[in-house]
Amino acid sequence: RDMETQTYKLKITFIEPILGSQPTRDVASEYIAGKAGIELPSDEAATLPEALERGTTVFHKDANGNPQVFNYVVKGFLKASAKVLNGRSGLPRSLRSKVDDTVFVTPRNIELRNGGSDVREHIDFLERPLRAETAQGPRVALARSEMLPAGIWFECGLEVIKGEITESVLTELLDYGYHKGIGQWRNGGYGSFRYELTRED
């Protein structure tokens, strides 16, 4: 028989600006995919803009230029949170692998929204220095990212195979997003969020 699942509606509202985390199309397809010996999935490549400047990270965008995130970004956050919270205060052990195996995020393309106004009008850029230790000594490069302001939100669905990942476990995983969120430069506080999780019958 089919596995029993529980579905939820999740709304995430950013309380800090969120930064685009994808390289532009030429860098993504030429470098990242090429280095791994694979081709970037066509639906992902199609949502990346052509090169703005090398070193710029951007949001995926739909055919109308509306910024979006893919479902794996939400799942990636849940897995990262599970890694940090694994086994704490009564949470299940091997939490990251349980999230990976039993929590599914829909749809694949998730649109970023901003109430009544056009989200595209709110895209700005953030530039910051990146310091790195290299074999030739310390180097500083300028990192540039598309940025959307606090207040941007999105909705998605969670489908969870019934078991150890209960609603209370999901709540604890999502609570972590207040401290460390989604997107580029999470360590700098960007992409932190509050959420509403609604159980669907």
N, C-alpha and C positions, 0 to 999 in steps of 0.2 A: 504494500500500500504506500501511498505518498507520505513523505515526511511531513509532520505537522509544523507549520510556520506561524509566526506572529508578525503582523505588519504594523508599521508606525509611520506617521508623517513627521518629518523633522524640518523645522524652520531655524535657520542660522542667521543671526543678525550681527554684523561686525561692530564692535565697540571701539576698534582702532582701524586706521586705514589698512587696506589689504593690497599687497604688491603682486603683480603678475610674476609668475615663476617659470614661464616657458621661454626658451630662446627663440629668436625669430626663425622663420622657416628655413632660410638658407643654412644657418648655423645648426639647427636641429637636424635637418635631413643630411647635411654633408658631414657633420662632425660626430654628433652623438650616435645616430643610427649607423653611420659608416664605421665608426670605431668598434661597434658591437657586431658588425657584419650583418646587420639587418636593415630592412627598409622601414621608415616611419609609417605606421598604419595610415592609409590614405585619408580616413576621416579626421585624424589628428592633424596631419600635414595641411589639409584643406582649411583648418580653422586657425592656422597661424598666419599672421600678416607677413608680407615680404619684408626684407631687411629694413629696419629703421637705422640703427647703428649697431655695429658689432658690440657685444657686451650689454645690449639692452634685453631685458626679460619682459615678456608681455603676457596678456591674457589671451587664451583661445577666444575666437569670435565666430559667431554664426554668419550666415550669408549676408545679413543686414549690418554686420559690424557690431552686434551686441556682445559684450563680454560674457564668457561662460567658464565654468570649470567642468572637468570630466568627473565621473563618479568615483574613479580611483583616488581622487584627491581626498574625498570624504573618508573612504575606506582607509587610506594611508594615515589620515589623522587618527582614526579609531585604533589602528594597529600601533601607532607610535604611543598613544595614550596608554594602551594595554601593556606595552613594554615597560613603561614607567610605573604603572600601578599594579603590576603582576603580583598576586599573592597578598596584597596589602589589605588590612582591615576586613578580612573575610571574603575578599574577591577571589575568584577561582585562580588556580595555578595554571601555567601554560596559557595565560590569558590571550597573548598575542596570536598564537596559532588557532585558538578557539574562535577569536574574532575573524581571523582570515578564512576559516573553514565554514562558519555558520552565519555570518552577517553579509548581506548583499544590498548594494545601494542602487536605486533606480531614479530617474532614467540615466542613460550614459552621459548625455549632454545636459548640464544643469545651468539654466540662465541666471545671471546675476541681475538683481532688480533694485529699484530705488523709488518705491511708492509711485507717485504720479509722473515724475520727470524722467527724461530720457537718460539712461545710464551712460550712454556714450559721451554726453556733455560733461560728465564728471571725471573722465579719465585725465589724470595729470601724470607727472613724472617725478620720481625721487632719485636724486643722485647722491651717492655716498662713496667714500674711499674704502677699498678692500685691501687689507694688509696681508701679505703672505710671505712665509719663509721659504725661499727657494735655494737651490744649490749655489746660486750666485749671490746669496744674501737676501735681506728683506727687500720686498718690492711692494709698491703701492699702485693699484689700478683703480680706475673709476668705474663703479658699478651703477647702472642706470636701469630703473624698473618703471613700468606703467604702474600707476597707483589709483585706487578708488577710495573715497573717503569713508569714515565711520558712518554707519547707518545703512550701508548696502546690505542686502539680504538675499537669501535663496531658500527654496524649498525642495526637498527630495523625499523619497520613500526609503524606508529600511525594511527589508524582509529578513527575519531571523528564524533559523531552524530552532525549534523549541529545545531547551536544554539548560546549560549553565549560564548562557548570556540572557539574563532576565532584564526586565525593564529597569530594575534598580541598578544592575551592572552597567547598562547603557548610560544611565543618568550619571553615574560616577565617571565613566569614560568621557562623556561630553562636558562635564564640569571642568575638566582639565583645559578645555578650550579657552577658559577665562584667563588662564596663565600662559598658555602657549598654543597659538592658533594654527592658521592655515596660510600657505603661501610663502613667499620669500621673506627672509630676515625675521623669522618667528622669534629668534633669540632677542631681537630688538623690540619685541612687543607688538610687532605688526601682525595683523590677521587674527587678533584675539576676538572672541565672540561670546555672546549669550545665545541661548537656544530655547525652543519650545518643542517638546517631544510629546506627540499625541498618539495614544494607542488606538488602532483601528480594529473594529470587531470583524 
